[in-house]
Amino acid sequence: MRMRVEDITDLAREHPSEARALLADRLVESLDPAEDGLIHELWAEETNRRLMILRSGQVIGIPGEEALAKLRTKYVG
């Protein structure tokens, strides 16, 4: 028996945001496997761009846990 999209959505909303983000990522990746290489290439370019900005001193990095804590405070409360 196939589930309706609405039912799947309701089930997904019961999970933590990290799990929903992972699910969304996997669904997007499943849309067109032929473009997977392009997506990885674009992310590699973006990663390199951000690394260059960080190394140039234009921005100051913060530890990942600190960044996540700030986001949780801002959006979760």
N, C-alpha and C positions, 0 to 999 in steps of 0.2 A: 504494500500500500504506500503510495506516495504522499508526502506531507505537503500541505499548502505553504507557500512562501510566508504567509502571515504567521502560521504556526512555528515555522523555523525561526522567524524573526523574534517571536515572543520567547522561544526557548533561549535564543542567543542573548536576549536582554537580561536574562536571569544570571548571566555569568559576569565576572569582573571585567573591567574595561580592557585589561591586558589580553584576556582570552578573546574578547570581541575583536580587538585590533588584529590579533593573529589570524582569526577566522576571516576577517575582511581582506587581509593580505593574501591569504591562500585562495580566496574566491577570485580576487583580481588576477592573480597569477594564472588561474585556470581559464580565464576568458580566451586567451589566444596564445597558446604555447609557442607559436612561431615567432612572436615578438619578445619572448623571454630574453633572448640575447640582447636585444635592443634595450630592454628595461635595465638589465645588468650593466650595460655600457653607459647608459645615462646616469645611473646611480654612481658608477665609478668616477665619471666626470664630476658629478656634484661633490663626491667625497674629496676628490683632489682639489676642487675649488675651495671648499671649506678648510681643508688642511693648509692651503697656501695663505688664506686669510688669517688663520690662527697663527701660523709661523711668522707672518709679517708683523704681528703685534696689533693689527687693526681691532681684534677682539681678544678678550681674555677668557680662557676656558675655565670651567668649574667642574669638579668631579660629578660624575653621572648621578650618584645618589643624592647629591645636593640639588642638582637640577630637577630630579624627579620629586624631591620633597617640596620644592617651591611650586611645581605644577600641581601637586596634590593639594597643597594649601590653597592655591588660587582657585582650583576647579572643584575640589571635593569639599573643602571647608575645614 
